[in-house]
Amino acid sequence: MPVPDYYTMLEVPSRATLAQIKKSYRRLVRLHHPDLHKEKQDTRIKQLNEAYEVLSDATRRAAYDALLLEQLRATVMLELMRQQRAQSRLIAPEEQETKMTWAQGIAGFFHELKKGMKDP
């Protein structure tokens, strides 16, 4: 489940100060508050409140930033794996390396060993 982007919700950069976060939060709450605008839904206010609670607390913000970073890392890794799979499908089967089975490796080892014993 993706982590909600609280920075985008509050329309602030990820390096925003607490004052910038508070200013943006107050502006957005005023803009979306259902008491001032009857057509607005209070779900947006709940999202803004949640985002502000997390980003205004230094400990929770650090944990949230770490979670965002982990999500970004996982997304990048998945994309790299997809690209590798797509690239391997483009290579013709005869050009792909064939992997040796365990039994083939043992047989090859003994074959080379015997060949080395015959040459003296």
VENKAMO-V482969 format. One record per residue. N is the residue number from 1. RES is the residue in three letters. OMEGA is omega in whole degrees, 0 to 359 (none if undefined). Layout:
n & res & omega
N & RES & OMEGA
N & RES & OMEGA
This chain:
n & res & omega
1 & MET & 182
2 & PRO & 179
3 & VAL & 179
4 & PRO & 181
5 & ASP & 182
6 & TYR & 179
7 & TYR & 178
8 & THR & 179
9 & MET & 181
10 & LEU & 178
11 & GLU & 177
12 & VAL & 176
13 & PRO & 182
14 & SER & 179
15 & ARG & 183
16 & ALA & 177
17 & THR & 179
18 & LEU & 178
19 & ALA & 178
20 & GLN & 179
21 & ILE & 181
22 & LYS & 180
23 & LYS & 180
24 & SER & 178
25 & TYR & 181
26 & ARG & 179
27 & ARG & 182
28 & LEU & 178
29 & VAL & 178
30 & ARG & 181
31 & LEU & 186
32 & HIS & 185
33 & HIS & 183
34 & PRO & 178
35 & ASP & 180
36 & LEU & 182
37 & HIS & 186
38 & LYS & 183
39 & GLU & 181
40 & LYS & 178
41 & GLN & 182
42 & ASP & 176
43 & THR & 178
44 & ARG & 178
45 & ILE & 179
46 & LYS & 178
47 & GLN & 179
48 & LEU & 178
49 & ASN & 179
50 & GLU & 180
51 & ALA & 181
52 & TYR & 179
53 & GLU & 182
54 & VAL & 186
55 & LEU & 180
56 & SER & 178
57 & ASP & 186
58 & ALA & 181
59 & THR & 180
60 & ARG & 179
61 & ARG & 179
62 & ALA & 178
63 & ALA & 179
64 & TYR & 179
65 & ASP & 178
66 & ALA & 178
67 & LEU & 177
68 & LEU & 180
69 & LEU & 178
70 & GLU & 178
71 & GLN & 179
72 & LEU & 179
73 & ARG & 180
74 & ALA & 179
75 & THR & 180
76 & VAL & 179
77 & MET & 178
78 & LEU & 179
79 & GLU & 177
80 & LEU & 178
81 & MET & 177
82 & ARG & 180
83 & GLN & 178
84 & GLN & 178
85 & ARG & 180
86 & ALA & 180
87 & GLN & 181
88 & SER & 177
89 & ARG & 180
90 & LEU & 180
91 & ILE & 180
92 & ALA & 182
93 & PRO & 180
94 & GLU & 178
95 & GLU & 180
96 & GLN & 178
97 & GLU & 175
98 & THR & 181
99 & LYS & 181
100 & MET & 175
101 & THR & 180
102 & TRP & 181
103 & ALA & 178
104 & GLN & 179
105 & GLY & 179
106 & ILE & 180
107 & ALA & 179
108 & GLY & 179
109 & PHE & 180
110 & PHE & 177
111 & HIS & 180
112 & GLU & 179
113 & LEU & 179
114 & LYS & 180
115 & LYS & 178
116 & GLY & 180
117 & MET & 182
118 & LYS & 188
119 & ASP & 189
120 & PRO & none
